[in-house]
Amino acid sequence: MPEQNTLSAEKELLQRYDSIRNRSVEICRPLEIEDYVVQPIVDVSPPKWHLGHTTWFFETFILMPHHKGYEVFDSQYNFVFNSYYETIGARVIRTDRGNLSRPSVSDIYKYREYVDEKMAAFLSQNTIKEDLRELFELGLNHEQQHQELLLTDIKFILGHNPLFPPYDVNCDLEKTGIQQSGMISFPEGVYEIGFEGEGFCFDNELNRHKVYLNDFEISSGLVTNEEYLEFINDGGYADFRYWHAEGWDWVKENQAQAPLYWHLVDGEWMQYTLRGLQEINPNEAVTHINFYEASAFASWKGMRLPTEAEWEIASDHLGWGKRWEWTGSAYLPYPGFKKVAGAVGEYNGKFMVNQMVLRGASIATPPGHSRNTYRNFFHPRLQWQFTGIRLAR
């Protein structure tokens, strides 16, 4: 019976592997071949690079060290598809990913098929020990992270094409529905935050610890396009009083006047979506807002952004999951945080500087990849993710 359970567990792992890997391919299905190579800015990677990099992860961290007799698909791919792992060796500079006309898209799909076949053989022939199972889970969650990046990067690529081509005219992912109104109150006290229990989490969600919070209120709904338009019409982008100094510098340097993908056409605000250029829906949650904008809007409203501890404590009472929500918390380690040895230790800890925490999930987050302890993080200037605003006071 134990052997049967083990075989069943490996079979389940393979099914999850296939399902998650296939989703990456499905995300790219609407693309034309030319769309796979474009890199408009440093923060956006070409879709074909995402497909190659997530494959490289399984080849490098699982197959090469653990699958006896494994032969790499192409010895040059480590240089091409390594992202930021200094332990693994040299790599293509991030800004040069868009210059990689080779390997071709067809080569990368062959690479995925090759690695997927080897992974299937490895899982069917071996009992996966606990430490390797944890690495395998990290690989699956890593691919899901890149699926979210795939969607947001594809939107940036197509949204900066002067023809505003749609990703998929039938895509309705960006809808959030009518937002709730009102504030929810929480008393002061000592609370606990951080991941606890069974299942996967990233290392930055550990360890569970106590925090003291003053009494606070948090909005039951996200800020809408209509509310944000009021900020714009009231001169919000022209009044330094609402902005951090660095944020005000960003406004002036970029001549910012509205969220990313908003365009004033014949006196009417339009918004590029995955379905193409559309009229702005006033009831949808505003999105593609950076931390500077979120903080300035909160200041204009006479409120603030919640801390990540406040957000987590309130999360069970919130309808979250449509937008990554900026918090007022810097991305720092929890008490007792430790980086593991080797390349995997570079996964989160090395980025704990000059980043702000976002909580929740977005319409681009894959199913099963969200938790109320999940700590996303980005630099305050970045807008290209599906980010939004929830207010607190």
N, C-alpha and C positions, 0 to 999 in steps of 0.2 A: 504493500500500500504506500509506504513512504516514497518508493521509487516512482510509482504512478503519479503521486502528487508533484514530485520534482519535474517529471516529464510534462505534466500539465502546466506547471509554472513557466517552464521554458517556452512552451507553445504559446502561452498567453503573452509572454514577452515579445515573441516574434510577431504575433498579431498586432500588438500595440506598435511595434517598430514599423511594420508595413503600413498601418493606418496613418501614423504620423508622417512617415516619409512620403506617402502618396499625397497627403494634403499639400505639401510644398509644391509638388508638380501641378496639382489642381489650381493653386493660386496663380501659377504662371501660364495656365492654359489660354487665357484671353490675349496674351501678348503676341505681338508680331516679332519676328526674329531681331529686328533692329532695336526693339525696346530692351533687350536683354543686356546691352552693352553700355548704356548711357550712365554717366555719373555727373550730374549737374553741379554738385557741391561735395565737399569732403565728407560731410555727414551721411551722404546717401551712397550706398554701394550698388553697383549694377546687379540686376536680378540673377544673372548667371554666376556672379561671384558668391552670392548667398547659397545657391544650389551646390556649388563646388566646396565652399567652406564647411557647410554642415556635413557633407560627405567626408571631407578630410578629417573632421573631428572623430568620426567612428573608425576610420582607417588608422589614424595616428594613435589614439588612446586605447583602442580595444583590439583591433585586428593585428597590428604590427607587434605589440608586446605579448599578446595572449593566444593568437591563433597560429599554431605550429605550422611552419612552412609557408606562411603567407608571403606573397610577392606583391609589392606595391604596384599600383596601376601605372603610375608615371613618377619617377623620382624627382622631377621638377615641380610637381604639384605642391610639395611642402612649402616651397618658396612662394608660390602663387597664392595659396589658400590659407596659410597661417595668418591669423588676424593680429594678435598682440602678444602672443606667448613667447616671451624672451627665452624661456627655458628650451623651447623647441628649435630655435635657430633663426637665421635671417629670413626676411620676408619682403614682399613688394610693399613699397610705401603706400599708405592708405589712399593718398591723393592720386595714385597712378592706377588704381583698379579699373578706371574707365578706359585706360589705354591698352587693355589686354584684349586685343582682337583675337588672339589665340591664347589658350585653347578655345576652340570654337564651341558654340552652344551644343552642337551634336556630340562633340568630344566629352563635354561635361555630363550630358545625359548618359553616355556610355560609361563614364566614370561612376555615376550613381548606380547604374545597373550592375556593374562589376562588384562594387562594394556591398550592395544589397544582397547579391547572390552569396558572397563570402560570409556575410553576417548571418544569413539564413542557415548556411552549412555549419557555422560555428555554434549557433544556438541549438541546432538540432543534434549536435554531436557532443556537447559538453554540458556539465552541470555548472551553473553559474554561481560562484561563491558570493558571499555577502558583500565583500569589498568591491568586487567587479560589478555586482548588481547595482550598487550605489553609483558607480561610474557610468553604467549603462543608463540609469535613470537621469543622470546629469546630461548625457548626450541627447536623450529624448526631449528633455526640457529646454536644452540649448537649441534644438531644432525648432521647437515651438516659439522660442524667443525670436528666431530669425524669420519665422512665418509672419509674425507681427511686423518685423522690420521690412519684409518683402512687400507687404501691402502698403505700408507708409512710404517706402522708397518708390514703389511703382506709381503711387499717387503723385509724389513730387516730380518724378520724371515726366509723366503725362500732363500734370498740372502746370508745368513750365514750358510745355510745347505751345507755341503761339496759336495752334489750331484747337487747343483744349480738347483733345480726343478723349472720349470716355474709355474707362477701363472695361466696363460692362454696363450697357444701357439698362439692364434688368437688375443691377445690384442695388439692394435696399439696405445694405449694412449700416449706413450712416444715420438711419432714423433712430431717434431716442424717445419719441413720444412726448406727451405733455408733461412738463416738470411740476413736481409738487411745490407748494409754497409753505412758508412758516418756519419757525425755529424750534429745535428740540433742545431741552435743557438737561444738563448733567451736573450733579453736585460735586463739590470738591471732595477729594479723598485720595487714597492710595489704590492704584489699579495695577494690573499686570498686562504686559504686552509681549509679543514675540511668539514664535512658533512653539507648539507643544503637541505631542502625540505621535501617531503613526503617519506614514506617508512621506512624500518628498517635500523638502523645502531647500531653498538656497542657504548657503552658510551665513549670509548677512541677516537672515531672519532669526538667528540664534544669538544669545540665549534668552529664554523668557526671563523677564525681570520686572521689578516693581518701579512704578513712576508715581510721583505726586502731581496731581492736577488741581488747579483752582477750579471753581465752578465755571462752566462755559456753556455757550449755546452754539449750535451748528445747524446750518440750513438743511432742510429735508430734501431740497431739490438743487439741481445745478443751475448756474446762471445761463439764461437763454440768449439767443441772438438778439431778440428785441431789447432785453436789458442792456446788452453790450452796446447796441446801437445808440442807446440813450447816452452812454458814456462818450461815444465818438461825437455825437451831435452837440454834447455839452463842452466840447473842446478838450476832452481827456488826453489826447495825444499832443496837445499844445500847452499844457499846464504842468510845469516841472514839479509843482507841489505834491503831486500824487506819486512821483516816481523815486526809486532809489537813484543815487547818483550814477551808478553804472547803467541802470536802466534808462535814465535820461540821455546818457551818452549813446546808448543803442538806438533810441528814438531818432536822435539827430543824425547819427552816422548813416542810418538806413532810411531816413525820411519816412518812418513808419506812420501810418494813418489808420490801419485796420488789421484784423487778424490775417494770417497767411491764407491765401486763396480767395480773399475778398477783392472784388473789382467793381469800381464805380463806372457803370455803363449807361450813358445818356441820363445821368442823374439818379439811377437806380442801383442799389447794391446787389451784385450777383456773387455767387460763390461756386468755385470749382469743386465738384464732388466726383466720386468714382463713377457716376453716371454722366459726367460732363458738366458743362456750365449750366447752373440752375439759379432761379430766383431764390433769395434767402428766405427760409422758413422761419418766421419770428419765434415760433414755439419750440424749435429744436435747441438742444444745448449747444452753446457756443463751443467751438473747437479750434485746434491749431493755435493755441495761445501759449506764449512763453511765460516763464515765472515773472519777468518784469511786468508784463501786461496784466497777469492775474493779480499781482500785488498792487499795482496802480489802480485797477478797477475796485479792489477791496477797499483801498484807501479812499477813493472817490465816494464809495457807499458808506463810509464811516465805520467800516468793519475791518476784518483781517482774514488771512488764510488760517485754517486749522493747523495745529501741529500734527505730526504723524501719530503721536500717542493719542491725542484727542480723536483723530479720525478713526483709529483702530477701535477705541473704546466705543465710539458711536456707530460703528459700521453695521452692527446687527439691526439698527433702526433706520438705515439708509438704503435707498435703492441704487446701489452702486454697480458699476460694470460697463457703462457706456463710454466713459471718458476717463483717461488717467487724470487724477485730480492733484493739482499742485498743493503741497503743504508748505508751511513756513519753516520746515525743519531742514537743516543741513544734513547731508548724507555722511554719517559718522558710524563707527562700530558700536554695537551694543556691548554692555559689560561682559567681559569674558570671551569676546570674539577672538578666534585664532585662525590664522591662515594655515591650511594644510601644506605639507611639503610638496615640491614639484610644480609642474605646470598648472595643475588644477588649482593650486593656491593662488594663482594670478587672476582667478575668475572674477572676484568682486572686490576684494580688499584693496587692490592697487588703485581703485578709482575713488577712494574715500577722501576726496578733496575737491573743492570748487564745484560741487554738485548739490542739487536740491532733490529732496525725496518727493516722489509722486506715489499715491496710493490708489487702490482699486483695480481697474482693468479698463479695456476699451473695446469698441466694436471690432477691432482687429485682433484682439486676444483670442487664441485658439480655445475651443471648448476644453474644460478640465485643466486649464493652466492658470486659473486665478485663485487667490486666497486673500483673506483679509489681513494676513501678516506679510504679504508680498511687498517688498521694498524696491520699487523702480526708482531710477535716478537719472537725471540729465542736467546738463549745464543750463543756467538760467536763461540763456539767449535762444535756446532751441524751440522751434515751433512745429516741426514737421510730424511729430507724433500726434495721435488723437487725444490731445490734452484739453482739459476744461477747468472750471472754477466752481468750488463750493465755498461758501462764506462761513465765518465764525465770528464770535465776539465774546 
